[in-house]
């Protein structure tokens, strides 16, 4: 997945950071 790869490169961390970033992002989008 290029998206995950990009995120990983941007954050320089594993999928853990991605998940943490996606969790609040989705919640925010749903709430907003």
Secondary structure in CASP SS format (residue, H / E / C, confidence):
PFRMAT SS
TARGET T0000
AUTHOR 0000-0000-0000
METHOD secondary structure of the structure
MODEL  1
X C 1.00
X H 1.00
X H 1.00
X H 1.00
X H 1.00
X H 1.00
X H 1.00
X H 1.00
X H 1.00
X H 1.00
X H 1.00
X C 1.00
X C 1.00
X C 1.00
X H 1.00
X H 1.00
X H 1.00
X H 1.00
X H 1.00
X H 1.00
X H 1.00
X H 1.00
X H 1.00
X H 1.00
X H 1.00
X H 1.00
X H 1.00
X H 1.00
X H 1.00
X H 1.00
X H 1.00
X C 1.00
END
